[in-house]
Amino acid sequence: MLTGLSLPALLEELAAPREVPGAGSALAATLATAAAVVQMAARLSPASWADAAGVAAQAEALRERAVQLVDEDAEAYRLALEARAAADETARPEQRDWSLGQVTAAAAEPPLALVRLAADLVELCAAAGARVEPRVHADVAAAAALAAAVARGARQLVAANLTALPGDARVEEADRLVADADAAARSLSL
């Protein structure tokens, strides 16, 4: 389990010469970090902002879900790699391709969840940006920038894991969420 590791140990796992864990786990850890920064900013702002505690709770929920995705992404990707390696070459091509397609599509679910979660965090940042204490506004803007970058990176993984065809609804959803996240993050620039 990656989430039980210290930060240096997690980084060593990510740097190890193997495919799992990969970018999805790194993106999830980054998103959890960004959510923690928003949580901190809200917690430092209760005197000037009545909704600060609620925003801190929302950021905490997003952080906890991102932490779960660190391991979920690694597990889904590991299963896809194992299925590809164990593909039964004696099976009919249609049956083999269908089975591999199912596992590969399942491997796209954690990155798609990351895109959605990152977009939610950027939206929370946009709502919080003008209300937090001025001394932590830049922290919220930085967290929004990180979350938007996570959305862009996770979108790439969705498309790669699906070996998507043009018009794939999941890639289109990810594209729309990335565009929204980028615009909201830019609105927070100082």
C-alpha positions as CSV (number, residue, x, y, z in Angstrom):
1,M,0.0,0.0,0.0
2,L,1.5,3.3,-1.1
3,T,-0.5,5.5,1.2
4,G,1.2,4.0,4.2
5,L,4.6,5.1,3.1
6,S,6.5,8.2,4.1
7,L,7.0,10.8,1.4
8,P,10.6,9.8,0.7
9,A,9.6,6.1,0.5
10,L,6.7,7.0,-1.8
11,L,9.1,8.9,-4.1
12,E,11.4,5.9,-4.1
13,E,8.6,3.7,-5.2
14,L,7.6,6.1,-8.0
15,A,11.3,6.2,-9.1
16,A,11.8,2.4,-9.1
17,P,12.4,0.8,-12.5
18,R,9.0,-0.7,-12.9
19,E,5.7,0.5,-14.3
20,V,3.6,0.4,-11.1
21,P,3.2,2.7,-9.4
22,G,3.1,5.3,-12.2
23,A,2.0,8.8,-13.0
24,G,-1.6,8.2,-11.8
25,S,-0.4,7.6,-8.2
26,A,1.9,10.6,-8.4
27,L,-1.0,12.7,-9.7
28,A,-3.3,11.5,-6.9
29,A,-0.6,12.3,-4.2
30,T,-0.2,15.8,-5.8
31,L,-3.9,16.4,-5.7
32,A,-4.1,15.3,-2.0
33,T,-1.4,17.8,-1.3
34,A,-3.2,20.6,-3.1
35,A,-6.4,19.8,-1.2
36,A,-4.5,19.9,2.1
37,V,-3.2,23.4,1.2
38,V,-6.8,24.6,0.6
39,Q,-7.8,23.0,3.9
40,M,-5.0,24.9,5.7
41,A,-6.0,28.2,4.0
42,A,-9.7,27.8,5.1
43,R,-8.7,26.9,8.6
44,L,-6.6,30.1,8.8
45,S,-9.6,32.2,7.7
46,P,-12.5,31.6,10.1
47,A,-12.4,35.2,11.5
48,S,-13.0,36.8,8.1
49,W,-15.2,34.1,6.5
50,A,-18.2,32.4,8.0
51,D,-18.0,29.5,5.5
52,A,-14.4,28.7,6.2
53,A,-15.1,25.6,8.3
54,G,-17.3,24.1,5.6
55,V,-14.7,24.8,2.9
56,A,-12.1,23.1,5.1
57,A,-14.3,20.1,5.5
58,Q,-14.9,19.9,1.7
59,A,-11.1,20.2,1.1
60,E,-10.6,17.4,3.6
61,A,-13.1,15.1,1.8
62,L,-11.4,15.8,-1.5
63,R,-8.0,15.1,0.1
64,E,-9.1,11.8,1.5
65,R,-10.6,10.7,-1.8
66,A,-7.3,11.7,-3.6
67,V,-5.3,9.6,-1.1
68,Q,-7.5,6.6,-1.9
69,L,-6.8,7.1,-5.6
70,V,-3.1,6.8,-5.0
71,D,-3.5,3.0,-4.3
72,E,-6.6,2.5,-6.6
73,D,-4.8,3.8,-9.6
74,A,-1.7,1.6,-9.0
75,E,-3.9,-1.5,-8.5
76,A,-6.0,-0.9,-11.6
77,Y,-2.9,-0.3,-13.7
78,R,-1.2,-3.4,-12.3
79,L,-4.2,-5.5,-13.2
80,A,-4.2,-4.1,-16.7
81,L,-0.5,-4.9,-17.2
82,E,-1.0,-8.4,-15.8
83,A,-3.9,-9.0,-18.1
84,R,-1.9,-7.9,-21.1
85,A,1.0,-10.1,-20.1
86,A,-1.2,-13.1,-19.6
87,A,-3.4,-12.6,-22.7
88,D,-4.3,-16.0,-24.0
89,E,-2.7,-16.2,-27.4
90,T,-4.7,-19.3,-28.1
91,A,-8.0,-17.6,-27.6
92,R,-10.0,-16.2,-30.5
93,P,-8.7,-12.7,-31.2
94,E,-12.2,-11.2,-30.6
95,Q,-12.5,-12.8,-27.2
96,R,-8.9,-11.9,-26.2
97,D,-9.4,-8.3,-27.4
98,W,-12.7,-7.9,-25.6
99,S,-11.2,-9.2,-22.3
100,L,-8.2,-6.9,-22.6
101,G,-10.4,-4.0,-23.5
102,Q,-12.5,-4.5,-20.4
103,V,-9.4,-4.5,-18.1
104,T,-7.9,-1.5,-20.0
105,A,-11.1,0.5,-19.7
106,A,-11.2,-0.3,-16.0
107,A,-7.7,1.1,-15.7
108,A,-9.0,4.4,-17.0
109,E,-11.4,4.8,-14.2
110,P,-9.0,6.0,-11.5
111,P,-7.5,8.6,-13.8
112,L,-11.0,9.8,-14.8
113,A,-11.9,10.0,-11.1
114,L,-8.8,12.1,-10.7
115,V,-9.8,14.5,-13.5
116,R,-13.2,14.9,-11.8
117,L,-11.8,15.4,-8.4
118,A,-9.2,17.8,-9.6
119,A,-11.9,19.9,-11.3
120,D,-13.9,19.9,-8.0
121,L,-10.9,21.1,-6.1
122,V,-10.2,23.9,-8.6
123,E,-13.8,24.9,-8.3
124,L,-13.5,25.0,-4.5
125,C,-10.4,27.1,-4.9
126,A,-12.1,29.6,-7.1
127,A,-15.0,29.9,-4.6
128,A,-12.5,30.3,-1.7
129,G,-9.9,32.5,-3.3
130,A,-11.5,35.9,-2.7
131,R,-12.7,34.9,0.8
132,V,-9.6,33.5,2.5
133,E,-7.3,35.6,4.5
134,P,-5.2,37.7,2.1
135,R,-2.0,36.1,3.5
136,V,-3.1,32.7,2.1
137,H,-4.7,33.7,-1.2
138,A,-1.5,32.8,-3.1
139,D,-1.6,29.4,-1.4
140,V,-5.1,28.8,-2.8
141,A,-4.1,30.0,-6.2
142,A,-1.1,27.6,-6.2
143,A,-3.4,24.8,-5.1
144,A,-5.7,25.6,-8.0
145,A,-2.8,25.5,-10.4
146,L,-1.6,22.1,-9.0
147,A,-5.1,20.7,-9.3
148,A,-5.5,22.0,-12.9
149,A,-2.2,20.4,-13.8
150,V,-3.4,17.1,-12.2
151,A,-6.5,17.3,-14.3
152,R,-4.4,17.7,-17.5
153,G,-2.1,14.9,-16.6
154,A,-4.9,12.5,-15.6
155,R,-6.7,13.3,-18.9
156,Q,-3.6,12.0,-20.7
157,L,-3.8,8.8,-18.7
158,V,-7.5,8.4,-19.5
159,A,-6.8,8.6,-23.2
160,A,-3.8,6.3,-23.0
161,N,-5.5,3.7,-20.9
162,L,-8.4,3.5,-23.2
163,T,-6.4,3.5,-26.3
164,A,-9.4,5.8,-27.1
165,L,-11.1,6.2,-30.4
166,P,-12.2,9.7,-31.5
167,G,-15.4,10.7,-29.8
168,D,-14.9,8.5,-26.7
169,A,-17.3,10.0,-24.1
170,R,-14.8,9.6,-21.2
171,V,-12.1,11.5,-23.0
172,E,-14.5,14.2,-24.0
173,E,-15.7,14.5,-20.4
174,A,-12.0,14.8,-19.3
175,D,-11.3,17.4,-22.0
176,R,-14.3,19.5,-20.8
177,L,-13.3,19.2,-17.1
178,V,-9.7,20.2,-17.9
179,A,-10.8,23.2,-19.8
180,D,-13.0,24.3,-16.9
181,A,-10.3,23.7,-14.4
182,D,-7.7,25.6,-16.4
183,A,-10.1,28.6,-16.7
184,A,-11.0,28.6,-13.0
185,A,-7.3,28.3,-12.0
186,R,-6.4,31.2,-14.2
187,S,-9.1,33.3,-12.6
188,L,-7.2,33.1,-9.3
189,S,-3.9,34.5,-10.6
190,L,-2.5,37.3,-8.7
